[in-house]
Amino acid sequence: MTTNPGWSSTAGTAVDQHAASPILSVIIPALNEEGGIANIIQRVQAIEPSLKEVGIGGLEVIVVDDGSRDQTPRIVASFPGVRLLRHSENRGYGAALKTGFAHARGELLAFLDADGTYPPEHFAELCRVAIDQRADIVVGSRRSGGVSEMPLLRRVGNLLWSSLVSLIGNQRVADPASGMRVLRQEILPHLYPLPDGLNFTPVMSTRAVHEGLKVIELPITYRERVGRSKLSIIRDGSRFLSTILWTTLEYNPVRVLGLIGLAALGLAGLIGLTIIALRLQGVTALGSWGVFGVFSALVLGVAGASIFALGATFNYLVSLFHRKRVREGLFGRPLFTPSLDQHFGWIGLLVGLTGLGLAGTSLALSFSGWDIARLWLWLVVSALLCLTGLQLVISWIVMRVLEKLSEREARVAEEMRPATVDSRA
């Protein structure tokens, strides 16, 4: 197998404190898996010799029973050396994994499903990469070239999550929903909090991207489970979407809100140019659709500017919370130097003054005898420009204050540092 270089940050936090002989703890969440739990435990136990070959000093197998109502707990208890942790009631896939992590003794943590869909035989290779390349997380990817029996509908969903996480994280993520991973126990504080449900893995991937962890994806084979899957395409798919977006808002809000704002501004501009083109051709009676178009352009224009500015402002609030510099924002690498939000002040003034100028011109023309039917559209455009300009100026003022607050601690430390002086008499 070869590593997938597409998802790997330059700011990995891995510290090889246990390079000599780390212990691997494999957590298996289980809910009513009496038909396959014995097989997966046996397969995990059988990989211990291959783990030793890559430098793993010991294997710990933990099964977390998440409120099963069948014989799953009894079957697990029959295996010597396997730790059984039980939830009295069903708490969710993510909750089971977090219970396993909290009780694990290994420096390296791993997990996979109890239904045999993921191959534990690949854990040795995942551990080798985690040790040799000092990766924080190594993901067994179902979309990196290995044989996969994933159903078509779930392939489409996984492509959607992959594209979304890659877009908002500004780096390629092939399989953000993979349920087979090896990670270092020491990075859990960077990943938590994580949800209790099946959206545990996409949120982990989203946090890992934004925390700057070093993540490597390796291709694995994937077999579709026998029987009915516990994953609901509609319910869990919508949950995946919402939690990925909300998690991103905790780190780089302008990445989400900025894209929404630009989309609204672009649509407003398209509608506005169409109406203006019709106007210049002598069309004065716009009709119902034309009037609705003017209304839509006005609302979308103001809303787009406001949402974009809100996202940029939120980035400074997030920076204050995390005590880190403001992230690069919408495009990953800045297109403007300084960044675009630094230009909001003069852009807002220019846009607002243009709106006022257009309003004044329209007023003067009305006094000179122009009919209101020829001027109302320009007054609407003037209102749009004035409101947008005002929004940008207000946002620029707020962001400059937040910027000063975010820099205050560093500036205080710098100014409190004793200056170099010549102490000679």
MARNU-360601 format. One record per residue (C-alpha): x, y, z. Coordinates in Angstrom, 2 decimals, padded with zeros to 5 digits. Example, Ala and Ser with C-alpha at 12.3 -4.5 7.8 and 13.67 -1.06 7.14 Angstrom:
! residues 2
       xx       yy       zz
   012.30  -004.50   007.80
   013.67  -001.06   007.14
//
This chain:
! residues 425
       xx       yy       zz
   000.00   000.00   000.00
   001.05   003.56  -000.56
   000.05   006.59   001.39
  -002.33   009.12  -000.03
  -000.47   012.45   000.11
  -003.61   014.41  -000.67
  -004.68   014.83   002.95
  -001.71   015.70   005.08
  -001.05   018.94   006.88
   002.29   020.53   007.62
   001.33   021.28   011.22
   001.14   017.80   012.69
   001.20   017.54   016.46
   002.42   013.99   016.75
   005.11   013.40   019.33
   006.76   010.00   019.17
   006.89   009.54   022.94
   006.29   005.79   022.81
   008.15   004.93   019.63
   009.87   001.93   021.25
   006.79  -000.23   021.77
   003.42   001.52   021.80
   000.30  -000.41   022.74
  -002.59  -000.49   020.28
  -006.11  -000.41   021.73
  -008.75  -001.53   019.22
  -012.28  -000.39   020.10
  -015.22  -002.21   018.53
  -018.65  -000.60   019.08
  -021.43  -003.20   018.91
  -025.21  -003.05   018.83
  -027.08  -006.32   018.30
  -024.20  -007.94   016.38
  -024.52  -011.51   017.64
  -024.17  -012.82   014.09
  -020.74  -011.36   013.42
  -019.09  -010.18   016.64
  -017.22  -013.43   017.27
  -015.70  -013.42   013.80
  -014.45  -009.83   014.02
  -012.93  -010.40   017.48
  -011.08  -013.46   016.20
  -009.79  -011.53   013.19
  -008.58  -008.67   015.39
  -006.80  -011.03   017.78
  -005.15  -012.78   014.84
  -003.32  -009.61   013.73
  -001.13  -009.41   016.85
   001.94  -011.02   015.17
   001.76  -008.57   012.23
   001.42  -005.67   014.68
   004.62  -006.73   016.45
   006.43  -006.72   013.11
   005.72  -002.99   012.69
   006.74  -002.07   016.24
   003.53  -002.43   018.27
   004.34  -003.71   021.75
   000.90  -005.05   022.68
  -002.72  -005.37   021.59
  -005.75  -004.47   023.69
  -009.21  -005.39   022.37
  -012.19  -003.49   023.78
  -015.79  -004.17   022.78
  -018.32  -001.53   023.81
  -021.80  -002.99   023.87
  -024.19  -000.13   023.17
  -027.35  -001.51   024.77
  -027.72  -004.71   022.74
  -030.85  -006.78   023.25
  -029.46  -009.98   021.75
  -026.59  -012.31   022.72
  -023.79  -009.90   021.77
  -022.57  -009.29   025.36
  -022.56  -012.99   026.23
  -020.56  -013.86   023.11
  -018.00  -011.13   023.81
  -017.63  -012.21   027.44
  -016.66  -015.71   026.28
  -013.43  -014.41   024.73
  -010.52  -014.35   027.19
  -008.45  -011.17   027.14
  -011.22  -009.05   025.58
  -012.51  -006.16   027.68
  -016.29  -005.76   027.58
  -017.76  -002.35   028.41
  -021.54  -002.04   028.46
  -024.03   000.80   028.07
  -027.29   000.03   029.88
  -029.15   001.66   026.99
  -028.38   002.61   023.42
  -026.41   005.85   023.42
  -025.07   005.91   019.87
  -022.08   004.90   017.77
  -019.97   007.90   018.75
  -020.81   007.53   022.44
  -019.64   003.90   022.33
  -016.32   004.90   020.76
  -015.76   007.67   023.32
  -016.41   005.18   026.12
  -013.80   002.89   024.59
  -011.28   005.74   024.22
  -011.79   006.76   027.88
  -010.96   003.23   029.12
  -008.22   002.37   026.63
  -004.64   001.90   027.85
  -002.92   002.19   024.48
  -000.88   005.09   023.20
  -002.41   004.30   019.79
  -006.18   003.98   019.49
  -007.98   002.21   016.67
  -011.58   001.41   015.87
  -013.68  -000.45   013.33
  -017.23  -001.71   013.00
  -018.40  -005.02   014.42
  -020.10  -006.19   011.23
  -016.95  -007.24   009.36
  -017.16  -004.55   006.68
  -013.71  -003.15   007.51
  -010.65  -005.45   007.37
  -008.68  -005.51   010.66
  -005.83  -007.12   008.70
  -004.95  -003.60   007.50
  -004.31  -002.28   011.00
  -000.64  -003.27   010.89
  -000.07  -001.06   007.85
  -002.02   001.82   009.39
   000.09   001.55   012.55
   003.33   001.40   010.55
   002.45   004.68   008.84
   001.39   006.26   012.14
   004.79   005.38   013.66
   007.11   005.88   010.67
   005.52   009.09   009.38
   004.48   010.40   012.79
   000.89   010.83   011.65
  -001.75   011.93   014.12
  -004.51   009.97   012.37
  -004.31   007.26   009.73
  -007.60   006.59   007.95
  -008.54   003.40   006.16
  -010.05   004.96   003.05
  -012.72   003.25   000.96
  -012.23   005.80  -001.83
  -008.48   005.68  -002.39
  -008.17   002.78  -004.80
  -009.01  -000.32  -002.77
  -011.79  -002.79  -003.63
  -015.07  -001.41  -002.28
  -018.56  -002.92  -002.19
  -020.16   000.30  -000.97
  -023.70   000.66  -002.41
  -024.21   003.29  -005.09
  -026.38   005.57  -002.95
  -023.79   005.62  -000.16
  -021.02   006.21  -002.71
  -022.86   009.33  -003.84
  -023.32   010.45  -000.23
  -019.67   009.81   000.58
  -018.62   011.79  -002.49
  -020.77   014.68  -001.25
  -019.20   014.63   002.24
  -015.73   014.29   000.76
  -016.27   017.26  -001.55
  -017.80   019.37   001.22
  -015.06   018.72   003.80
  -012.37   019.22   001.14
  -013.93   022.50   000.01
  -014.41   024.06   003.42
  -011.15   022.64   004.77
  -009.11   023.65   001.71
  -007.41   020.24   001.44
  -008.43   016.96  -000.14
  -010.23   014.44   002.07
  -011.13   011.22   000.28
  -013.20   009.41   002.93
  -014.32   011.60   005.86
  -016.90   009.01   006.99
  -014.54   006.01   007.19
  -015.14   003.88   010.28
  -011.61   002.43   010.40
  -008.83   004.58   011.83
  -005.69   004.62   013.96
  -005.00   007.74   016.00
  -002.74   008.88   018.81
  -004.36   009.03   022.22
  -002.67   012.38   022.91
  -004.61   014.22   020.16
  -008.07   013.54   021.64
  -008.24   017.01   023.27
  -007.81   018.50   019.77
  -010.70   016.41   018.40
  -013.22   016.68   021.23
  -016.08   017.41   021.55
  -017.40   014.78   019.15
  -021.04   013.75   018.62
  -022.61   010.57   019.98
  -024.20   009.46   016.70
  -023.05   008.09   013.37
  -021.81   011.56   012.41
  -018.86   010.95   014.77
  -016.40   010.24   011.93
  -017.16   013.18   009.56
  -016.98   015.59   012.49
  -013.66   014.04   013.54
  -012.35   014.54   010.00
  -013.57   018.14   009.93
  -011.96   018.95   013.27
  -008.71   017.24   012.28
  -008.47   019.40   009.14
  -009.05   022.63   011.02
  -006.84   021.69   013.97
  -003.90   021.22   011.60
  -003.39   017.56   012.51
  -001.33   015.34   010.26
  -003.76   012.91   008.65
  -002.87   010.25   006.07
  -005.34   008.08   004.16
  -004.53   004.54   003.04
  -006.65   002.43   000.66
  -008.43  -000.54   002.20
  -010.84  -003.19   000.95
  -014.43  -002.74   002.06
  -017.20  -005.36   002.20
  -020.85  -004.43   002.51
  -022.46  -005.86   005.62
  -024.92  -008.73   005.51
  -028.37  -007.62   006.63
  -029.83  -004.18   007.17
  -027.51  -001.25   007.74
  -028.10   000.99   010.76
  -027.33   004.04   008.61
  -030.34   006.06   007.40
  -029.53   007.89   004.17
  -031.97   010.76   004.80
  -031.78   011.18   008.58
  -028.06   010.55   009.03
  -027.17   012.28   005.75
  -028.81   015.52   006.87
  -027.13   015.16   010.26
  -023.74   014.71   008.56
  -024.32   017.89   006.55
  -025.41   020.04   009.47
  -022.66   018.91   011.85
  -019.91   019.36   009.25
  -021.09   022.93   008.61
  -021.51   023.77   012.30
  -018.08   022.35   013.12
  -016.52   024.45   010.38
  -018.19   027.55   011.81
  -016.24   026.92   015.02
  -012.94   027.34   013.15
  -013.32   029.32   009.92
  -016.80   030.85   009.65
  -016.05   032.89   006.54
  -015.34   029.66   004.68
  -019.06   028.81   004.89
  -020.72   032.20   005.28
  -018.40   033.83   002.75
  -019.32   031.31   000.05
  -023.01   031.81   000.79
  -022.58   035.60   000.72
  -020.66   035.54  -002.57
  -023.30   033.29  -004.12
  -026.04   035.73  -003.09
  -024.05   038.71  -004.39
  -023.36   036.96  -007.67
  -027.02   036.13  -008.19
  -028.02   039.69  -007.29
  -025.50   041.04  -009.77
  -026.77   038.75  -012.52
  -030.37   039.81  -011.97
  -029.37   043.47  -011.74
  -027.35   043.41  -014.97
  -030.25   041.76  -016.79
  -032.70   044.42  -015.60
  -030.31   047.26  -016.39
  -029.71   045.84  -019.87
  -033.46   045.78  -020.46
  -033.71   049.31  -019.13
  -031.02   050.59  -021.48
  -032.88   049.02  -024.39
  -035.89   051.18  -023.56
  -037.97   048.66  -021.64
  -039.71   050.61  -018.87
  -042.64   048.31  -018.04
  -040.99   045.38  -016.26
  -044.15   043.47  -015.42
  -044.64   041.12  -012.45
  -041.45   039.10  -013.02
  -039.41   042.23  -013.58
  -040.59   043.84  -010.33
  -039.92   040.58  -008.46
  -036.45   040.52  -010.02
  -035.73   044.01  -008.71
  -036.94   042.98  -005.27
  -034.81   039.82  -005.37
  -031.70   041.69  -006.45
  -032.12   044.20  -003.63
  -032.62   041.54  -000.95
  -029.88   039.25  -002.26
  -027.42   042.11  -002.59
  -027.87   043.40   000.95
  -028.09   039.89   002.41
  -025.00   038.71   000.51
  -022.87   041.61   001.73
  -024.16   041.16   005.28
  -023.53   037.40   005.36
  -020.04   037.77   003.90
  -019.19   040.48   006.44
  -020.68   038.39   009.24
  -018.43   035.47   008.31
  -015.33   037.67   008.27
  -016.29   039.18   011.63
  -016.84   035.73   013.13
  -013.32   034.75   012.11
  -011.97   037.38   014.50
  -014.22   036.13   017.31
  -013.01   032.57   016.69
  -009.44   033.85   016.72
  -010.03   035.40   020.13
  -011.44   032.14   021.48
  -008.69   029.88   020.12
  -005.98   032.49   020.78
  -004.65   031.99   017.28
  -004.22   034.33   014.36
  -007.17   034.89   012.07
  -007.37   032.09   009.52
  -006.67   032.74   005.89
  -010.39   032.69   005.27
  -012.42   032.09   002.17
  -009.88   031.07  -000.44
  -007.24   029.31   001.67
  -004.48   031.50   000.29
  -005.19   035.22   000.41
  -006.01   036.82  -002.93
  -005.57   040.28  -001.42
  -002.73   041.73   000.63
  -003.78   042.72   003.19
  -006.78   040.36   003.41
  -010.09   041.36   001.85
  -011.75   042.36   005.14
  -008.99   044.95   005.63
  -010.33   046.71   002.51
  -013.95   046.82   003.72
  -013.58   050.39   004.97
  -012.70   052.12   001.71
  -014.81   049.72  -000.36
  -017.82   050.52   001.82
  -017.21   054.25   001.55
  -016.84   054.03  -002.21
  -019.99   051.93  -002.63
  -022.00   054.15  -000.27
  -020.86   057.39  -001.90
  -021.69   055.95  -005.31
  -025.18   055.20  -004.04
  -025.58   058.70  -002.64
  -024.32   060.19  -005.89
  -026.80   058.14  -007.89
  -029.61   059.21  -005.56
  -028.65   062.85  -005.85
  -028.48   062.62  -009.64
  -031.92   060.98  -009.77
  -033.34   063.70  -007.52
  -031.87   066.45  -009.70
  -033.29   064.83  -012.84
  -036.71   064.56  -011.24
  -036.64   068.32  -010.52
  -035.73   068.94  -014.16
  -038.86   067.17  -015.36
  -037.93   063.51  -015.73
  -040.85   061.16  -015.05
  -040.57   058.91  -012.00
  -041.04   055.88  -014.29
  -037.61   056.63  -015.71
  -035.96   057.10  -012.31
  -037.38   054.58  -009.84
  -035.00   051.79  -010.84
  -031.96   053.99  -010.26
  -033.32   054.97  -006.85
  -033.62   051.27  -005.97
  -030.02   050.70  -007.08
  -028.99   053.71  -005.01
  -030.67   052.24  -001.92
  -028.89   048.92  -002.50
  -025.49   050.63  -002.77
  -026.06   052.82   000.29
  -027.15   049.93   002.50
  -024.33   047.68   001.29
  -021.73   050.39   001.80
  -022.99   051.10   005.31
  -022.85   047.40   006.18
  -019.25   047.11   004.97
  -018.10   050.19   006.90
  -019.76   048.99   010.13
  -018.21   045.54   009.71
  -014.78   047.08   009.06
  -014.99   049.06   012.32
  -016.07   045.99   014.32
  -013.30   043.83   012.83
  -010.62   046.40   013.51
  -011.64   046.46   017.19
  -011.63   042.65   017.34
  -008.27   042.60   015.61
  -006.80   044.87   018.27
  -008.26   042.69   021.02
  -006.84   039.52   019.44
  -003.38   041.12   019.32
  -003.51   042.65   022.80
  -002.04   039.71   024.74
   000.93   039.38   022.40
   001.54   043.13   022.41
   001.38   043.30   026.22
   003.93   040.48   026.50
   006.20   042.21   023.99
   006.04   045.59   025.72
   006.58   044.03   029.16
   009.76   042.33   027.98
   012.84   044.23   029.27
   014.51   046.20   026.52
   018.20   045.74   025.77
   020.10   048.67   027.28
   023.67   049.71   027.75
   024.24   049.40   031.51
   027.78   050.69   031.51
   028.38   053.74   033.67
//
